[in-house]
Amino acid sequence: MIEQSARLSGTGLSRSERAQLVTVARRFYLDDVSKVDLAKELGLSRFKVARLLERARETGIVTITIHDEGTVDQQLSAELAAHLGLDEVLVVEATGDGPAVRRSVGSAAADLLSDTLHAGDVLGLAWGRTLTAMTESLASLPPVIVVQLTGAVGSDLTESPVEVVRRASQRAGGSARAIFAPLLVENAETAAALRRQPDVAQALQLLDEVTVAVVAVGSWDPPISQLREVMRPDDRAVLAERGVQAEVAGILLDADGQLVGQDFAERCLSISADQLRMVPRVVAVAGGAAKTAAVLAVARSGLVTSLVTDRALAEAALAEPPVDPHPHTRRSS
């Protein structure tokens, strides 16, 4: 009865047993005493010490946490690349809420750019919260020209493509071309007039020379898209009826990766689908399982060659049928 009352709730251990496990665990894990020395110190056999350490883990006295945040899973990356038909995929470990995942994925994309860009490249950047996190993580870049792929979206300067381009160009020590105009305007005539403005025209002319582009992936179903957020309700309704599933750099796609809303594209100041398809390397950056359908649509479109993402999205994508590229999505050589 005395022994039973002394047992700690939920562990099946008496206070003396728990104290022994704590002592053994502290000496082994924190004080770095070997099992052999610990056995001599406590007058136990080495096998008894090993059993006590195992028991400490079983009862939760000892828990082990592996800090793998941001680590690239090479095997999962290769599996997802084959599944999506992409040249290059990085899958990183990421936990926590949306901002935490964006930081992990953005940091991996920053490392990828730092490791693979070459002097003289023309780097095209779109916008998005994950790209903002990416440029915040950039330590350095080789001398490259940085060009904005789209006009601005919304009024938050910290997440605008202008700010993304500015940060990247600072790390590269090269030149930058920004588009000081909105991505989406009221009509095609206004867009055409803005394209004729000298500063806008100079930036748009560079789009044909982009060698590496980095784009975020916006999802329309579920709605996780900054572009969708700033559109008029009637525009959103019309495009939703046409089956928009995803967008990259203002380019709208349905679930099969087909272009949607060509009339809408005429109102946008951005790189075109044909231009993006001509860029040798296009890196999509997106995290979170909620964007799985959007990433699959982008992969089917043939607009991107690479993807940086997290484990949650990777595992969700692998649970879907593999991407089978259609002739209309093949990239231009």
ZAMARGU-4260 file (C-alpha; in steps of 0.2 Angstrom, whole numbers, plus 5000, padded with zeros to 4 digits):
<rodrens>
0) 5000/5000/5000 | 5014/5012/5004 | 5023/5008/4988 | 5007/5010/4978 | 5003/5027/4986
5) 5021/5033/4982 | 5020/5029/4963 | 5019/5044/4952 | 5003/5046/4942 | 5004/5041/4924
10) 5022/5034/4925 | 5021/5018/4935 | 5036/5023/4944 | 5039/5026/4963 | 5048/5041/4968
15) 5064/5032/4972 | 5063/5023/4955 | 5061/5040/4946 | 5075/5048/4956 | 5087/5034/4950
20) 5082/5036/4932 | 5084/5055/4933 | 5101/5053/4941 | 5107/5040/4928 | 5100/5051/4914
25) 5108/5067/4920 | 5125/5059/4922 | 5124/5051/4905 | 5116/5064/4894 | 5121/5080/4903
30) 5137/5076/4911 | 5144/5065/4897 | 5148/5050/4909 | 5150/5034/4899 | 5140/5019/4904
35) 5155/5010/4910 | 5160/5023/4922 | 5142/5026/4927 | 5140/5008/4931 | 5156/5009/4942
40) 5150/5025/4950 | 5133/5018/4955 | 5138/5000/4958 | 5128/4993/4944 | 5131/4983/4929
45) 5134/4991/4912 | 5118/4982/4906 | 5108/4988/4921 | 5113/5006/4916 | 5108/5003/4898
50) 5091/4997/4904 | 5089/5012/4915 | 5092/5024/4901 | 5080/5015/4890 | 5067/5016/4904
55) 5070/5034/4906 | 5066/5037/4888 | 5051/5025/4888 | 5043/5035/4903 | 5047/5052/4896
60) 5060/5057/4908 | 5071/5059/4894 | 5065/5066/4877 | 5076/5068/4862 | 5073/5082/4850
65) 5082/5083/4833 | 5083/5101/4827 | 5081/5098/4808 | 5072/5114/4803 | 5078/5119/4786
70) 5087/5103/4783 | 5086/5097/4765 | 5079/5079/4763 | 5089/5073/4748 | 5079/5057/4745
75) 5062/5066/4746 | 5068/5080/4735 | 5073/5067/4721 | 5056/5058/4723 | 5046/5074/4721
80) 5057/5080/4706 | 5053/5063/4697 | 5035/5064/4702 | 5032/5082/4696 | 5043/5080/4681
85) 5055/5094/4686 | 5074/5096/4684 | 5077/5101/4702 | 5068/5100/4719 | 5073/5105/4736
90) 5062/5099/4751 | 5066/5106/4768 | 5060/5102/4785 | 5049/5115/4791 | 5037/5116/4806
95) 5026/5129/4814 | 5014/5142/4807 | 5014/5150/4790 | 5027/5163/4793 | 5039/5150/4801
100) 5037/5138/4785 | 5039/5153/4774 | 5056/5157/4783 | 5062/5140/4781 | 5057/5138/4763
105) 5063/5156/4759 | 5080/5153/4767 | 5083/5137/4757 | 5079/5146/4741 | 5091/5160/4746
110) 5105/5147/4749 | 5101/5139/4732 | 5102/5156/4723 | 5119/5160/4732 | 5126/5143/4727
115) 5120/5142/4709 | 5119/5160/4702 | 5134/5166/4691 | 5141/5183/4687 | 5132/5190/4673
120) 5116/5181/4675 | 5100/5191/4674 | 5089/5187/4689 | 5070/5190/4688 | 5060/5191/4704
125) 5041/5191/4706 | 5033/5194/4723 | 5026/5185/4737 | 5028/5183/4756 | 5040/5168/4754
130) 5050/5178/4741 | 5051/5192/4754 | 5057/5179/4767 | 5070/5173/4754 | 5078/5190/4751
135) 5078/5193/4770 | 5089/5177/4771 | 5101/5182/4756 | 5119/5184/4762 | 5127/5187/4746
140) 5125/5185/4727 | 5137/5186/4713 | 5136/5202/4702 | 5120/5199/4693 | 5107/5211/4685
145) 5090/5210/4695 | 5074/5213/4686 | 5056/5214/4692 | 5045/5202/4683 | 5029/5211/4688
150) 5021/5227/4693 | 5017/5230/4711 | 5003/5221/4721 | 4995/5229/4735 | 5001/5244/4746
155) 5012/5235/4758 | 5030/5240/4753 | 5039/5227/4764 | 5031/5213/4753 | 5031/5222/4736
160) 5041/5216/4721 | 5051/5233/4721 | 5057/5229/4739 | 5061/5211/4734 | 5072/5217/4719
165) 5080/5231/4730 | 5086/5218/4743 | 5092/5206/4730 | 5102/5219/4721 | 5110/5225/4737
170) 5117/5208/4740 | 5123/5206/4722 | 5131/5223/4720 | 5124/5224/4703 | 5111/5234/4694
175) 5092/5233/4696 | 5077/5237/4685 | 5061/5240/4695 | 5043/5242/4688 | 5036/5257/4696
180) 5018/5253/4691 | 5004/5242/4697 | 5003/5224/4691 | 4985/5225/4687 | 4976/5240/4680
185) 4958/5244/4675 | 4959/5240/4656 | 4971/5235/4642 | 4972/5252/4635 | 4979/5259/4652
190) 4991/5244/4653 | 4997/5248/4635 | 5000/5266/4639 | 5010/5261/4655 | 5021/5249/4645
195) 5026/5264/4634 | 5033/5274/4649 | 5052/5274/4647 | 5057/5267/4664 | 5043/5254/4663
200) 5048/5250/4645 | 5067/5248/4650 | 5062/5235/4663 | 5050/5225/4652 | 5064/5224/4638
205) 5075/5215/4650 | 5062/5201/4653 | 5068/5193/4637 | 5086/5192/4644 | 5081/5183/4661
210) 5092/5168/4664 | 5085/5163/4681 | 5068/5168/4687 | 5061/5165/4705 | 5042/5165/4707
215) 5030/5162/4721 | 5015/5151/4719 | 4997/5158/4723 | 4983/5147/4726 | 4965/5151/4722
220) 4957/5136/4729 | 4960/5137/4744 | 4962/5156/4742 | 4981/5160/4747 | 4985/5173/4734
225) 4990/5191/4736 | 4985/5195/4719 | 4968/5187/4722 | 4966/5198/4738 | 4968/5214/4729
230) 4957/5210/4714 | 4939/5217/4712 | 4926/5205/4718 | 4919/5204/4700 | 4936/5200/4693
235) 4938/5186/4706 | 4921/5179/4702 | 4924/5178/4683 | 4941/5170/4684 | 4935/5158/4697
240) 4921/5152/4685 | 4935/5149/4672 | 4943/5137/4684 | 4958/5147/4690 | 4968/5136/4702
245) 4985/5144/4703 | 4995/5159/4698 | 5013/5163/4696 | 5020/5181/4692 | 5002/5186/4687
250) 5000/5171/4675 | 4984/5162/4679 | 4982/5143/4677 | 4968/5130/4679 | 4971/5113/4687
255) 4977/5105/4671 | 4991/5119/4670 | 4982/5128/4655 | 4982/5146/4654 | 4967/5155/4659
260) 4961/5173/4657 | 4971/5180/4642 | 4960/5195/4642 | 4965/5198/4660 | 4983/5196/4655
265) 4982/5211/4644 | 4978/5221/4659 | 4994/5216/4668 | 5011/5223/4668 | 5021/5207/4670
270) 5031/5194/4661 | 5021/5184/4649 | 5018/5165/4649 | 5028/5163/4633 | 5042/5174/4640
275) 5043/5164/4656 | 5043/5147/4646 | 5059/5154/4637 | 5068/5157/4653 | 5081/5143/4655
280) 5078/5141/4674 | 5062/5145/4683 | 5062/5142/4702 | 5045/5141/4711 | 5045/5144/4729
285) 5030/5138/4740 | 5027/5129/4756 | 5012/5122/4765 | 5001/5107/4761 | 4987/5119/4757
290) 4996/5125/4741 | 4998/5107/4734 | 4984/5108/4721 | 4992/5125/4715 | 5009/5118/4714
295) 5003/5103/4704 | 4995/5115/4692 | 5011/5125/4690 | 5021/5109/4687 | 5008/5103/4674
300) 5010/5120/4665 | 5028/5118/4660 | 5032/5136/4666 | 5044/5131/4680 | 5060/5120/4680
305) 5063/5119/4699 | 5054/5120/4716 | 5059/5124/4734 | 5046/5118/4746 | 5043/5109/4763
310) 5039/5091/4768 | 5021/5094/4771 | 5018/5100/4753 | 5030/5087/4746 | 5021/5072/4755
315) 5004/5079/4750 | 5010/5080/4731 | 5017/5063/4731 | 5000/5056/4737 | 4992/5063/4720
320) 4995/5055/4703 | 5012/5060/4695 | 5012/5074/4683 | 5011/5069/4665 | 5017/5084/4654
325) 5006/5087/4639 | 5013/5093/4623 | 5006/5111/4626 | 5016/5113/4642 | 5033/5108/4635
330) 5046/5122/4638 | 5054/5131/4623 | 5072/5127/4620
</rodrens>
